[in-house]
Amino acid sequence: MPRANRAGFNLIELLVVIALITILAGILFPVFAQARDAAKRTNCIANLRQIALAHQMYVQDHDDTLPSWYVLGNGGYLIWPEFLRPYYRDPKILDEGFNSPKQKADSNWLADYSLCAWGPGGDNTAEKPYWRWPGSAWNEPKSPPRPMSMAEVRRPAETMQFADGSTGRYDSSIRRHHRNGMLNGAFLDGHARVVTDPEWNRIGQDDKGYYYRLAAADR
């Protein structure tokens, strides 16, 4: 009686197939992860452009005064995602999807971005360069603190106003969410892009001393 044709794999063939699948997975999964993060970064930059546009409209409606990350309203303090709300359409632009609903509730989450409005800091030395983000209050001698105006910003296209980060009800900070520590930022002239490490650490010098070019709005 003739032997029937055998269908299927033997053990060695099966192991070879599994090994090939494992190798392909090891090659493709990092590629997929990079592609996914690239898509997130592109979406993040688009969000930052919309937030920067909302900020520009707010500033124009408030006599070119740059706001801090919180302002005092009729019912108490308003955080920037709240007082900019009339100027952007979709609140989803504040969410990059890095936090679960529970994490958001626990941290009083408002946005996955930060409005950079702190300062001043540093002492004008090469070791501790000066910095003052746009929106930080002026503390002039014998005068009460006052907000910074747009006209007082020397280099709008080089001064960052928003960045990847975290904003909650009680705090705000810059955070690098993306792969390889990449940081996206939006600038006072409205454009948004990746901020490289050399640019983040770039130092300028004038007659007052040393300052961070990205963060010294008045220099």
FENLIN-V832920 format. One record per backbone hydrogen bond with DSSP energy under -0.5 kcal/mol. NH is the residue of the N-H (numbers start at 1). CO is the residue of the C=O. E is the energy in kcal/mol with one decimal. If there is no record, write none. Layout:
# FENLIN-V832920
nh=NH co=CO e=E
nh=NH co=CO e=E
This chain:
# FENLIN-V832920
nh=14 co=10 e=-2.2
nh=15 co=11 e=-2.2
nh=16 co=12 e=-2.2
nh=17 co=13 e=-2.3
nh=18 co=14 e=-2.4
nh=19 co=15 e=-2.3
nh=20 co=16 e=-2.4
nh=21 co=17 e=-2.4
nh=22 co=18 e=-2.3
nh=23 co=19 e=-2.3
nh=24 co=20 e=-2.6
nh=25 co=21 e=-2.6
nh=26 co=22 e=-2.2
nh=27 co=23 e=-1.6
nh=28 co=24 e=-3.0
nh=29 co=25 e=-2.6
nh=30 co=26 e=-0.5
nh=31 co=27 e=-0.8
nh=32 co=28 e=-2.8
nh=33 co=29 e=-2.6
nh=34 co=30 e=-2.5
nh=35 co=31 e=-2.4
nh=36 co=32 e=-2.6
nh=37 co=33 e=-2.3
nh=38 co=34 e=-2.5
nh=39 co=35 e=-2.1
nh=40 co=36 e=-1.9
nh=41 co=37 e=-2.7
nh=42 co=38 e=-2.2
nh=43 co=39 e=-2.3
nh=44 co=40 e=-2.7
nh=45 co=41 e=-2.4
nh=46 co=42 e=-1.9
nh=47 co=43 e=-2.4
nh=48 co=44 e=-2.6
nh=49 co=45 e=-2.0
nh=50 co=46 e=-1.8
nh=51 co=47 e=-2.5
nh=52 co=48 e=-2.8
nh=53 co=49 e=-2.2
nh=54 co=50 e=-2.3
nh=55 co=51 e=-2.3
nh=56 co=52 e=-2.3
nh=57 co=53 e=-2.2
nh=58 co=54 e=-2.2
nh=59 co=55 e=-2.6
nh=60 co=56 e=-2.3
nh=61 co=57 e=-1.9
nh=62 co=58 e=-0.6
nh=62 co=59 e=-1.0
nh=63 co=60 e=-0.7
nh=64 co=59 e=-2.1
nh=65 co=59 e=-0.6
nh=65 co=62 e=-1.6
nh=66 co=148 e=-2.9
nh=67 co=65 e=-0.5
nh=71 co=78 e=-2.6
nh=73 co=71 e=-0.6
nh=73 co=76 e=-3.5
nh=76 co=73 e=-1.1
nh=78 co=71 e=-3.4
nh=80 co=69 e=-2.3
nh=82 co=79 e=-2.5
nh=83 co=79 e=-1.8
nh=84 co=80 e=-1.8
nh=85 co=82 e=-0.8
nh=87 co=84 e=-2.5
nh=88 co=85 e=-1.1
nh=91 co=89 e=-0.6
nh=93 co=90 e=-1.8
nh=94 co=91 e=-1.8
nh=95 co=92 e=-1.6
nh=96 co=94 e=-0.6
nh=104 co=100 e=-2.4
nh=105 co=101 e=-2.2
nh=106 co=102 e=-2.7
nh=107 co=103 e=-1.7
nh=108 co=105 e=-0.8
nh=109 co=104 e=-2.6
nh=110 co=167 e=-2.7
nh=111 co=167 e=-1.8
nh=112 co=94 e=-3.0
nh=114 co=163 e=-2.7
nh=116 co=114 e=-0.7
nh=116 co=161 e=-3.1
nh=117 co=115 e=-0.9
nh=120 co=131 e=-0.6
nh=121 co=131 e=-2.2
nh=123 co=128 e=-2.5
nh=124 co=128 e=-0.6
nh=125 co=128 e=-1.2
nh=130 co=210 e=-2.4
nh=131 co=121 e=-2.1
nh=132 co=215 e=-1.8
nh=133 co=118 e=-2.0
nh=136 co=133 e=-1.7
nh=138 co=146 e=-3.8
nh=140 co=138 e=-0.5
nh=143 co=140 e=-1.8
nh=146 co=138 e=-1.5
nh=150 co=64 e=-2.9
nh=152 co=149 e=-1.2
nh=153 co=150 e=-1.6
nh=154 co=152 e=-0.6
nh=154 co=217 e=-2.0
nh=158 co=155 e=-1.5
nh=159 co=155 e=-0.8
nh=159 co=156 e=-0.7
nh=160 co=158 e=-0.6
nh=160 co=214 e=-1.8
nh=161 co=186 e=-3.1
nh=162 co=186 e=-1.9
nh=163 co=114 e=-1.7
nh=164 co=184 e=-1.9
nh=165 co=112 e=-2.1
nh=166 co=173 e=-2.5
nh=167 co=111 e=-2.4
nh=168 co=171 e=-3.1
nh=169 co=108 e=-1.0
nh=173 co=166 e=-2.3
nh=175 co=164 e=-1.7
nh=177 co=175 e=-1.0
nh=178 co=182 e=-0.9
nh=181 co=178 e=-1.3
nh=182 co=179 e=-1.5
nh=183 co=195 e=-0.7
nh=185 co=193 e=-2.7
nh=186 co=162 e=-2.4
nh=187 co=191 e=-3.0
nh=188 co=156 e=-0.9
nh=188 co=159 e=-2.0
nh=189 co=156 e=-0.9
nh=190 co=187 e=-2.4
nh=193 co=185 e=-2.3
nh=195 co=183 e=-3.5
nh=196 co=194 e=-0.6
nh=200 co=196 e=-2.5
nh=201 co=197 e=-1.9
nh=202 co=199 e=-1.1
nh=204 co=211 e=-3.4
nh=206 co=209 e=-2.4
nh=209 co=206 e=-1.0
nh=210 co=124 e=-2.3
nh=211 co=204 e=-2.0
nh=212 co=130 e=-2.5
nh=213 co=202 e=-1.6
nh=213 co=211 e=-0.6
nh=215 co=212 e=-0.5
nh=216 co=212 e=-1.5
nh=217 co=132 e=-3.0
nh=217 co=215 e=-1.0
nh=219 co=216 e=-1.4
